[in-house]
Amino acid sequence: MIFEITSSMEREIREWDQCIPVDVSGAKFAYTFIPTGLGIIIKIQCDVCKRELLLSDVD
């Protein structure tokens, strides 16, 4: 199974993101991919402020 972030999802993530990374690597998100019978749900959690964004590939 391949998990992908589309360009429109990437745009949504950039619009949602407000935090400055505190890690030396610049990483600040944890991605969780949840396969369902209808599609894939993607949960993105900011490691800095702990907010979550839910995205889906279901139309």
Buried (B, 14 or more C-beta within 10 A) or exposed (E): EEEEBEEEBEEBBEEEBEEEBEEEEEEBBEEEBEEEEEEBBBEBBBEBEEEEBEBEBEE
